[in-house]
Amino acid sequence: MKVLVPLNIPDAGIELMKKAGLEVTKWTEDLPMTNQQLNQATKQHDALLSTGNYSIDEAFIKDNRHLKIISQFAVGYDNIDLKTATELGIPVANAPNAMTDATADIAFALLLAVSRKMCYMHKKIDKGEWSHFRPQAHLGIELKNKTVGIFGLGRIGLEFAKRCKGAYGMKILYCNRTDNDKAEKELGATKVSFEDLLNYSDIISAHCALTEETTHKFDMSAFNSMKESAIFINTSRGPVHHEMDLINALKTKRIWGAGLDVTDPEPMKSNNPLLTMENVAVTPHIGSATVEARNRMSIYAASNIIALYKGEKIPYQVHTS
């Protein structure tokens, strides 16, 4: 069985597949393959260990219907046409919980950075603008005892909530399709409607999957319903917020600040006004960028392919083929 790995991922999972007897082709260039290169290479392999860089759309899947499995090097798989894969009997799997702590840390770090205007103030030093003490300039806000609203209280959202509760004694609100009994029991979290999440939260952090329902969930209407003192954090997917609406909400001071690890589009252009705003912190989608998390992602994605090869249950399959 031949496996294509079209990005230079950590070797932890690669070595596991080789030890299991799989033949692995790994792309080692810094830049991803072109669409044409990916399509041509996939035709020579039985399994694809995919990454979010590539659009595994209907046309690609139909053109590679011979694939025995598509295993994603990530939790999210919105770049894969799940419907077409299901229709063609191709299992799709992912790497859940591999980057839970790493992404929760980034969300918490962005919150701190925004609340104290760290990115903006660092740029002032870089520009040679650190001069004299100014008692009322560039003041941040304190986080102790604030209310944090979490949109999508899954694994990552729960870990973020623990950090907010443990460090600052925050009250936890959340908006979910289902109840999170663990969060309610351990953190005293309260499930609320989306409207109440917007109205009563001092901080709102998005940790949801990207779906038709969540695309542009945070638009001007949502920002208008938030407190003027509120901070918006997004470490899920860029299209969960409407970027122009977010820019306008910040410019018109409808909300106080924003911290983003995801943008729309990605990569963000260097002239994006968010990058020069005082109350904004942006990182280039590095939520999973730790040695530990990326190794786990490699191992989990590989384990799906190994299980299929051995005729075992795929551990992290996201749908039934």
C-alpha positions in Angstrom: 0.0 0.0 0.0 1.4 3.4 -1.1 0.8 6.5 1.0 1.3 10.1 -0.3 2.2 12.8 2.2 2.1 16.0 0.2 3.6 18.3 2.9 6.8 18.1 5.0 5.1 17.0 8.2 7.1 15.6 11.3 8.5 12.1 10.8 6.8 10.6 13.9 3.9 9.3 11.9 6.0 8.6 8.8 8.2 6.2 10.7 5.1 4.4 12.1 3.7 3.8 8.7 7.1 2.5 7.4 7.4 0.1 10.3 3.9 -1.1 9.6 5.1 -2.0 6.0 3.6 0.9 4.1 5.4 2.6 1.3 5.5 6.3 2.0 6.2 9.2 -0.4 6.8 12.4 1.5 7.0 15.9 -0.2 9.9 17.6 1.4 9.9 21.0 -0.4 9.0 24.1 1.7 6.2 25.1 -0.6 3.2 22.8 -1.0 2.5 21.0 -4.3 0.6 22.7 -7.0 -2.9 21.3 -7.6 -1.7 19.6 -10.7 1.3 18.0 -8.9 -1.0 16.7 -6.1 -3.5 15.2 -8.5 -0.8 13.5 -10.6 1.0 12.2 -7.5 -2.2 10.9 -5.8 -3.0 8.8 -8.9 0.2 6.7 -8.0 -0.8 6.1 -4.4 -3.5 4.2 -2.5 -3.8 6.6 0.5 -3.6 10.3 1.0 -2.4 11.9 4.3 -3.8 15.3 3.5 -3.3 18.8 5.0 -5.4 21.9 5.1 -3.3 23.5 2.4 -5.1 21.5 -0.3 -8.6 21.6 -1.6 -9.8 18.0 -1.7 -12.9 19.0 -3.6 -15.5 17.0 -5.5 -13.5 17.1 -8.8 -10.3 15.9 -7.1 -12.0 13.1 -5.2 -13.8 11.8 -8.3 -10.6 12.0 -10.2 -9.0 9.9 -7.5 -11.8 7.5 -6.6 -9.2 4.7 -6.3 -8.1 6.1 -2.9 -8.7 3.7 0.0 -8.5 6.5 2.7 -8.0 10.2 3.2 -6.5 11.0 6.6 -6.2 14.7 7.6 -3.2 16.1 9.4 -5.5 18.3 11.5 -8.7 18.3 13.5 -10.6 20.4 10.9 -11.5 18.8 7.6 -13.6 21.5 5.9 -11.2 21.4 2.9 -12.4 17.9 2.1 -15.7 17.2 0.3 -17.0 14.8 2.7 -20.2 14.1 0.7 -18.4 13.0 -2.4 -16.0 10.9 -0.4 -18.9 9.2 1.3 -20.7 8.6 -1.9 -17.5 6.9 -3.4 -16.9 4.9 -0.2 -13.6 6.6 0.7 -13.1 6.8 4.5 -12.1 10.3 5.8 -10.3 10.6 9.1 -8.6 13.3 11.1 -6.4 13.9 14.1 -8.6 15.1 16.9 -7.3 16.2 20.3 -3.7 16.4 19.0 -3.5 20.2 19.3 -6.0 20.8 22.1 -3.6 22.4 24.6 -1.5 24.1 22.0 -4.5 25.9 20.5 -6.1 26.7 23.8 -2.7 28.3 24.8 -2.7 30.5 21.6 -6.3 31.7 22.3 -5.3 32.6 25.9 -2.1 34.2 24.7 -4.1 36.3 22.2 -6.5 37.4 24.9 -3.6 38.6 27.1 -1.9 40.3 24.1 -5.0 42.2 23.1 -6.0 43.2 26.7 -2.5 44.8 27.1 -2.0 45.9 23.5 1.3 44.0 23.4 1.7 43.6 19.7 1.1 47.3 19.0 3.4 48.4 21.8 6.2 46.0 20.6 5.9 47.7 17.1 6.4 51.1 18.8 9.7 50.0 20.2 10.7 48.6 16.8 9.9 52.0 15.3 12.0 53.8 17.9 8.9 55.4 19.5 9.5 54.3 23.1 10.3 57.7 24.7 8.9 59.0 28.0 6.3 57.8 30.6 2.8 58.7 29.6 0.3 57.9 32.4 -2.8 57.8 30.2 -1.5 56.5 26.9 -2.2 53.1 25.4 -4.0 51.7 28.5 -5.1 48.1 28.5 -7.8 46.4 30.6 -7.6 43.8 33.4 -9.2 40.4 33.0 -9.9 39.4 36.6 -13.5 38.3 37.2 -14.6 39.0 33.7 -17.2 36.9 31.9 -16.0 34.8 29.0 -18.4 33.5 26.4 -17.2 30.4 24.4 -18.8 29.6 21.1 -18.3 25.9 20.6 -17.3 24.4 23.9 -15.6 21.2 22.7 -12.1 20.0 23.7 -10.2 23.2 22.8 -12.9 25.5 24.1 -13.0 23.6 27.4 -9.2 23.9 27.9 -9.4 27.6 27.1 -12.2 28.0 29.7 -10.1 26.2 32.3 -7.3 28.8 31.7 -9.7 31.7 32.0 -11.3 30.3 35.2 -8.0 29.2 36.8 -6.0 32.3 36.1 -8.6 35.1 36.4 -11.7 33.5 38.1 -13.8 34.3 35.1 -17.5 33.4 34.8 -18.0 30.9 31.9 -20.8 31.2 29.4 -21.1 28.9 26.4 -23.2 28.4 23.3 -23.4 24.8 22.0 -25.8 22.6 20.2 -25.5 20.2 23.1 -24.9 20.5 26.9 -21.4 20.2 28.2 -21.9 18.5 31.5 -18.2 18.4 32.3 -17.8 22.2 31.9 -20.9 22.8 34.0 -19.8 20.5 36.8 -16.1 21.5 36.9 -16.2 25.2 35.9 -19.7 26.2 36.8 -20.3 27.0 33.1 -23.7 28.2 32.0 -25.2 27.3 28.6 -26.9 30.3 27.0 -28.4 31.3 23.6 -26.2 33.0 21.0 -27.9 36.3 21.7 -27.2 36.1 25.4 -23.6 35.1 24.7 -23.2 38.2 22.7 -25.0 40.5 25.2 -23.4 39.4 28.4 -19.8 38.3 27.6 -16.7 40.5 28.2 -14.7 38.2 26.0 -16.0 35.9 23.2 -13.8 33.1 21.9 -14.8 31.1 18.9 -13.8 27.4 19.0 -16.3 25.9 16.5 -16.0 23.9 13.3 -16.5 25.8 10.0 -19.9 24.8 8.6 -22.6 26.5 6.6 -24.2 27.5 9.9 -21.0 29.0 11.4 -19.7 30.8 8.3 -19.8 34.5 9.0 -21.5 33.8 12.3 -19.7 36.8 13.7 -20.8 39.6 11.4 -21.8 43.2 12.0 -25.1 42.2 13.5 -23.2 40.0 16.0 -20.6 42.7 16.8 -23.4 45.3 17.3 -24.9 43.0 19.9 -21.6 42.7 21.9 -20.5 45.0 24.6 -18.5 48.0 23.4 -15.8 46.8 25.9 -15.8 43.3 24.5 -12.8 41.4 23.1 -13.3 38.9 20.2 -11.0 35.9 19.9 -11.0 33.5 16.9 -8.7 30.5 16.8 -11.1 28.2 14.9 -11.4 29.1 11.2 -11.1 32.5 9.5 -14.6 32.5 7.8 -16.3 32.1 11.2 -16.0 35.9 11.4 -16.7 38.4 8.6 -13.4 40.1 8.3 -14.6 43.4 6.8 -17.4 43.6 9.5 -14.8 42.9 12.2 -12.6 45.7 10.8 -15.5 48.1 10.8 -16.6 47.1 14.3 -13.1 47.9 15.6 -12.8 51.1 13.6 -16.2 52.4 14.9 -15.4 51.1 18.5 -18.4 48.8 18.5 -16.1 46.3 20.2 -12.9 47.0 22.1 -10.4 44.5 20.6 -9.7 41.3 18.7 -7.2 38.5 18.7 -7.0 36.3 15.7 -5.0 33.2 14.8 -7.1 32.7 11.7 -8.1 35.1 9.0 -10.1 35.3 5.8 -8.3 34.9 3.5 -5.2 33.2 4.6 -2.5 34.2 4.3 -3.5 37.7 5.4 -2.2 40.6 3.2 0.5 42.8 4.8 -1.6 45.9 4.3 -4.6 44.6 6.2 -5.7 47.4 8.6 -6.1 44.9 11.4 -2.3 44.7 11.6 -2.0 48.4 12.6 -4.8 48.6 15.1 -3.9 49.2 18.7 -6.3 46.7 20.2 -5.6 43.8 17.8 -3.2 40.9 17.9 -2.8 38.6 14.9 -0.8 35.4 14.5 -0.4 33.4 11.3 -2.5 30.3 12.1 0.0 28.8 14.6 -2.5 27.3 17.0 -1.0 23.8 16.6 2.6 25.0 16.1 4.4 23.1 19.0 6.7 20.2 18.7 4.4 18.1 20.8 1.2 18.9 18.9 2.6 18.5 15.4 4.1 15.1 16.4 0.8 14.0 17.7 -1.0 15.2 14.6 1.5 13.2 12.5 1.0 10.1 14.6 -2.8 10.3 14.7 -3.1 10.9 11.0 -0.8 8.0 10.3 -2.6 5.6 12.7 -5.8 6.0 10.7 -4.0 4.7 7.6 -2.2 1.9 9.4 -5.5 0.7 10.9 -7.1 0.5 7.5 -4.0 -1.3 6.1 -4.3 -3.9 8.9 -8.0 -4.3 8.5 -8.7 -2.7 11.9 -11.2 -0.1 12.8 -10.1 3.4 11.8 -9.6 5.2 15.1 -10.4 8.8 14.1 -12.8 8.3 11.2 -15.1 11.3 10.8 -17.9 9.6 8.8 -19.1 6.2 7.8 -18.2 5.3 4.2 
